[in-house]
Amino acid sequence: MVYLLVAYLVLWGMTFGYILALANRSRKLERDLELLARKLPEHPAEHPAER
């Protein structure tokens, strides 16, 4: 019975760790998108590649 409890706790620990990793990755992506949005011009017509 102890093994079942240990397996249960390990499973929840791994699930919690995975959720934390996803949250960190999501925050990093949001920061990267904000940085990219600041670097791009406000109006798409101002971009030299579209002329």
Biopython code that builds the backbone (N, CA, C, O; Angstrom):
import numpy as np
from Bio.PDB.StructureBuilder import StructureBuilder

atoms = [
    (1, "MET", "N", (0.821, -1.202, 0.000)),
    (1, "MET", "CA", (0.000, 0.000, 0.000)),
    (1, "MET", "C", (0.866, 1.267, 0.000)),
    (1, "MET", "O", (0.470, 2.294, -0.552)),
    (2, "VAL", "N", (2.030, 1.188, 0.613)),
    (2, "VAL", "CA", (2.928, 2.337, 0.675)),
    (2, "VAL", "C", (3.392, 2.701, -0.728)),
    (2, "VAL", "O", (3.518, 3.881, -1.056)),
    (3, "TYR", "N", (3.649, 1.680, -1.568)),
    (3, "TYR", "CA", (4.101, 1.946, -2.930)),
    (3, "TYR", "C", (3.054, 2.714, -3.729)),
    (3, "TYR", "O", (3.386, 3.570, -4.549)),
    (4, "LEU", "N", (1.818, 2.404, -3.486)),
    (4, "LEU", "CA", (0.731, 3.098, -4.183)),
    (4, "LEU", "C", (0.711, 4.581, -3.790)),
    (4, "LEU", "O", (0.528, 5.450, -4.641)),
    (5, "LEU", "N", (0.897, 4.856, -2.519)),
    (5, "LEU", "CA", (0.933, 6.240, -2.044)),
    (5, "LEU", "C", (2.133, 6.980, -2.633)),
    (5, "LEU", "O", (2.007, 8.127, -3.062)),
    (6, "VAL", "N", (3.295, 6.329, -2.655)),
    (6, "VAL", "CA", (4.497, 6.949, -3.211)),
    (6, "VAL", "C", (4.305, 7.232, -4.696)),
    (6, "VAL", "O", (4.657, 8.310, -5.176)),
    (7, "ALA", "N", (3.749, 6.269, -5.423)),
    (7, "ALA", "CA", (3.499, 6.454, -6.854)),
    (7, "ALA", "C", (2.525, 7.610, -7.081)),
    (7, "ALA", "O", (2.712, 8.412, -7.996)),
    (8, "TYR", "N", (1.506, 7.694, -6.263)),
    (8, "TYR", "CA", (0.518, 8.769, -6.358)),
    (8, "TYR", "C", (1.180, 10.132, -6.128)),
    (8, "TYR", "O", (0.931, 11.081, -6.871)),
    (9, "LEU", "N", (2.014, 10.219, -5.107)),
    (9, "LEU", "CA", (2.690, 11.481, -4.803)),
    (9, "LEU", "C", (3.681, 11.860, -5.897)),
    (9, "LEU", "O", (3.802, 13.032, -6.254)),
    (10, "VAL", "N", (4.390, 10.868, -6.428)),
    (10, "VAL", "CA", (5.335, 11.137, -7.512)),
    (10, "VAL", "C", (4.580, 11.630, -8.749)),
    (10, "VAL", "O", (5.020, 12.573, -9.407)),
    (11, "LEU", "N", (3.476, 11.013, -9.058)),
    (11, "LEU", "CA", (2.678, 11.434, -10.211)),
    (11, "LEU", "C", (2.203, 12.875, -10.058)),
    (11, "LEU", "O", (2.290, 13.662, -11.000)),
    (12, "TRP", "N", (1.699, 13.222, -8.870)),
    (12, "TRP", "CA", (1.252, 14.596, -8.658)),
    (12, "TRP", "C", (2.421, 15.576, -8.685)),
    (12, "TRP", "O", (2.278, 16.700, -9.166)),
    (13, "GLY", "N", (3.560, 15.161, -8.176)),
    (13, "GLY", "CA", (4.744, 16.018, -8.220)),
    (13, "GLY", "C", (5.185, 16.284, -9.651)),
    (13, "GLY", "O", (5.531, 17.413, -10.001)),
    (14, "MET", "N", (5.172, 15.244, -10.475)),
    (14, "MET", "CA", (5.538, 15.424, -11.880)),
    (14, "MET", "C", (4.525, 16.298, -12.610)),
    (14, "MET", "O", (4.897, 17.127, -13.441)),
    (15, "THR", "N", (3.258, 16.112, -12.301)),
    (15, "THR", "CA", (2.216, 16.937, -12.928)),
    (15, "THR", "C", (2.391, 18.403, -12.541)),
    (15, "THR", "O", (2.304, 19.286, -13.395)),
    (16, "PHE", "N", (2.635, 18.662, -11.269)),
    (16, "PHE", "CA", (2.835, 20.027, -10.790)),
    (16, "PHE", "C", (4.071, 20.648, -11.439)),
    (16, "PHE", "O", (4.037, 21.810, -11.846)),
    (17, "GLY", "N", (5.159, 19.885, -11.540)),
    (17, "GLY", "CA", (6.376, 20.376, -12.182)),
    (17, "GLY", "C", (6.146, 20.707, -13.645)),
    (17, "GLY", "O", (6.655, 21.710, -14.146)),
    (18, "TYR", "N", (5.385, 19.873, -14.330)),
    (18, "TYR", "CA", (5.086, 20.108, -15.741)),
    (18, "TYR", "C", (4.259, 21.383, -15.918)),
    (18, "TYR", "O", (4.506, 22.164, -16.838)),
    (19, "ILE", "N", (3.293, 21.589, -15.051)),
    (19, "ILE", "CA", (2.467, 22.799, -15.124)),
    (19, "ILE", "C", (3.324, 24.046, -14.868)),
    (19, "ILE", "O", (3.144, 25.069, -15.529)),
    (20, "LEU", "N", (4.247, 23.960, -13.916)),
    (20, "LEU", "CA", (5.142, 25.090, -13.661)),
    (20, "LEU", "C", (6.035, 25.371, -14.868)),
    (20, "LEU", "O", (6.271, 26.529, -15.215)),
    (21, "ALA", "N", (6.529, 24.310, -15.506)),
    (21, "ALA", "CA", (7.373, 24.488, -16.688)),
    (21, "ALA", "C", (6.585, 25.141, -17.815)),
    (21, "ALA", "O", (7.107, 26.015, -18.507)),
    (22, "LEU", "N", (5.345, 24.732, -18.008)),
    (22, "LEU", "CA", (4.505, 25.345, -19.036)),
    (22, "LEU", "C", (4.230, 26.812, -18.734)),
    (22, "LEU", "O", (4.227, 27.641, -19.644)),
    (23, "ALA", "N", (3.999, 27.138, -17.475)),
    (23, "ALA", "CA", (3.750, 28.527, -17.094)),
    (23, "ALA", "C", (4.984, 29.391, -17.352)),
    (23, "ALA", "O", (4.865, 30.516, -17.836)),
    (24, "ASN", "N", (6.165, 28.866, -17.031)),
    (24, "ASN", "CA", (7.400, 29.618, -17.283)),
    (24, "ASN", "C", (7.615, 29.825, -18.775)),
    (24, "ASN", "O", (8.010, 30.910, -19.202)),
    (25, "ARG", "N", (7.361, 28.801, -19.563)),
    (25, "ARG", "CA", (7.524, 28.913, -21.016)),
    (25, "ARG", "C", (6.529, 29.931, -21.586)),
    (25, "ARG", "O", (6.865, 30.703, -22.484)),
    (26, "SER", "N", (5.317, 29.923, -21.059)),
    (26, "SER", "CA", (4.302, 30.866, -21.527)),
    (26, "SER", "C", (4.708, 32.306, -21.208)),
    (26, "SER", "O", (4.540, 33.198, -22.040)),
    (27, "ARG", "N", (5.244, 32.535, -20.003)),
    (27, "ARG", "CA", (5.702, 33.878, -19.635)),
    (27, "ARG", "C", (6.835, 34.340, -20.536)),
    (27, "ARG", "O", (6.871, 35.501, -20.944)),
    (28, "LYS", "N", (7.764, 33.438, -20.850)),
    (28, "LYS", "CA", (8.877, 33.797, -21.720)),
    (28, "LYS", "C", (8.371, 34.134, -23.120)),
    (28, "LYS", "O", (8.853, 35.087, -23.733)),
    (29, "LEU", "N", (7.422, 33.383, -23.627)),
    (29, "LEU", "CA", (6.860, 33.677, -24.947)),
    (29, "LEU", "C", (6.158, 35.028, -24.966)),
    (29, "LEU", "O", (6.256, 35.769, -25.944)),
    (30, "GLU", "N", (5.453, 35.348, -23.893)),
    (30, "GLU", "CA", (4.779, 36.653, -23.822)),
    (30, "GLU", "C", (5.799, 37.785, -23.832)),
    (30, "GLU", "O", (5.593, 38.795, -24.504)),
    (31, "ARG", "N", (6.903, 37.627, -23.091)),
    (31, "ARG", "CA", (7.956, 38.657, -23.091)),
    (31, "ARG", "C", (8.568, 38.797, -24.481)),
    (31, "ARG", "O", (8.813, 39.911, -24.945)),
    (32, "ASP", "N", (8.813, 37.668, -25.145)),
    (32, "ASP", "CA", (9.394, 37.712, -26.491)),
    (32, "ASP", "C", (8.448, 38.394, -27.476)),
    (32, "ASP", "O", (8.891, 39.159, -28.333)),
    (33, "LEU", "N", (7.161, 38.126, -27.361)),
    (33, "LEU", "CA", (6.189, 38.767, -28.253)),
    (33, "LEU", "C", (6.116, 40.272, -28.011)),
    (33, "LEU", "O", (6.007, 41.051, -28.958)),
    (34, "GLU", "N", (6.175, 40.680, -26.748)),
    (34, "GLU", "CA", (6.165, 42.117, -26.447)),
    (34, "GLU", "C", (7.399, 42.797, -27.031)),
    (34, "GLU", "O", (7.302, 43.888, -27.593)),
    (35, "LEU", "N", (8.545, 42.161, -26.901)),
    (35, "LEU", "CA", (9.788, 42.722, -27.452)),
    (35, "LEU", "C", (9.697, 42.825, -28.972)),
    (35, "LEU", "O", (10.093, 43.838, -29.549)),
    (36, "LEU", "N", (9.186, 41.799, -29.613)),
    (36, "LEU", "CA", (9.030, 41.812, -31.058)),
    (36, "LEU", "C", (8.052, 42.898, -31.501)),
    (36, "LEU", "O", (8.292, 43.585, -32.494)),
    (37, "ALA", "N", (6.962, 43.049, -30.774)),
    (37, "ALA", "CA", (5.979, 44.077, -31.122)),
    (37, "ALA", "C", (6.590, 45.475, -30.996)),
    (37, "ALA", "O", (6.269, 46.362, -31.787)),
    (38, "ARG", "N", (7.468, 45.678, -30.008)),
    (38, "ARG", "CA", (8.112, 46.988, -29.860)),
    (38, "ARG", "C", (9.113, 47.244, -30.974)),
    (38, "ARG", "O", (9.317, 48.392, -31.366)),
    (39, "LYS", "N", (9.737, 46.198, -31.489)),
    (39, "LYS", "CA", (10.736, 46.371, -32.539)),
    (39, "LYS", "C", (10.107, 46.593, -33.907)),
    (39, "LYS", "O", (10.713, 47.233, -34.767)),
    (40, "LEU", "N", (8.919, 46.083, -34.117)),
    (40, "LEU", "CA", (8.257, 46.244, -35.413)),
    (40, "LEU", "C", (7.640, 47.629, -35.516)),
    (40, "LEU", "O", (7.222, 48.194, -34.505)),
    (41, "PRO", "N", (7.577, 48.182, -36.716)),
    (41, "PRO", "CA", (6.923, 49.488, -36.875)),
    (41, "PRO", "C", (5.423, 49.373, -36.616)),
    (41, "PRO", "O", (4.835, 48.297, -36.724)),
    (42, "GLU", "N", (4.829, 50.499, -36.274)),
    (42, "GLU", "CA", (3.396, 50.494, -35.962)),
    (42, "GLU", "C", (2.548, 50.233, -37.195)),
    (42, "GLU", "O", (1.538, 49.534, -37.110)),
    (43, "HIS", "N", (2.937, 50.779, -38.335)),
    (43, "HIS", "CA", (2.157, 50.636, -39.553)),
    (43, "HIS", "C", (2.858, 49.666, -40.499)),
    (43, "HIS", "O", (4.037, 49.843, -40.806)),
    (44, "PRO", "N", (2.154, 48.660, -40.956)),
    (44, "PRO", "CA", (2.796, 47.672, -41.835)),
    (44, "PRO", "C", (3.341, 48.275, -43.134)),
    (44, "PRO", "O", (4.298, 47.745, -43.698)),
    (45, "ALA", "N", (2.751, 49.367, -43.617)),
    (45, "ALA", "CA", (3.198, 49.989, -44.866)),
    (45, "ALA", "C", (4.590, 50.591, -44.708)),
    (45, "ALA", "O", (5.276, 50.804, -45.708)),
    (46, "GLU", "N", (5.025, 50.868, -43.484)),
    (46, "GLU", "CA", (6.336, 51.441, -43.242)),
    (46, "GLU", "C", (7.452, 50.400, -43.368)),
    (46, "GLU", "O", (8.628, 50.761, -43.423)),
    (47, "HIS", "N", (7.100, 49.137, -43.414)),
    (47, "HIS", "CA", (8.098, 48.081, -43.499)),
    (47, "HIS", "C", (8.683, 48.033, -44.893)),
    (47, "HIS", "O", (7.922, 47.930, -45.855)),
    (48, "PRO", "N", (9.996, 48.102, -45.057)),
    (48, "PRO", "CA", (10.616, 48.167, -46.382)),
    (48, "PRO", "C", (10.368, 46.933, -47.248)),
    (48, "PRO", "O", (10.374, 47.038, -48.475)),
    (49, "ALA", "N", (10.153, 45.785, -46.648)),
    (49, "ALA", "CA", (9.962, 44.553, -47.431)),
    (49, "ALA", "C", (8.621, 44.540, -48.156)),
    (49, "ALA", "O", (8.443, 43.758, -49.090)),
    (50, "GLU", "N", (7.698, 45.365, -47.763)),
    (50, "GLU", "CA", (6.363, 45.366, -48.374)),
    (50, "GLU", "C", (6.231, 46.396, -49.492)),
    (50, "GLU", "O", (5.150, 46.543, -50.062)),
    (51, "ARG", "N", (7.272, 47.088, -49.807)),
    (51, "ARG", "CA", (7.182, 48.101, -50.867)),
    (51, "ARG", "C", (7.337, 47.481, -52.217)),
    (51, "ARG", "O", (7.288, 48.182, -53.227)),
]
sb = StructureBuilder()
sb.init_structure("model")
sb.init_model(0)
sb.init_chain("A")
sb.init_seg("    ")
for serial, (resi, resn, name, xyz) in enumerate(atoms, 1):
    if name == "N":
        sb.init_residue(resn, " ", resi, " ")
    sb.init_atom(name, np.array(xyz, "f"), 0.0, 1.0, " ", f" {name:<3s}", serial, name[0])
structure = sb.get_structure()
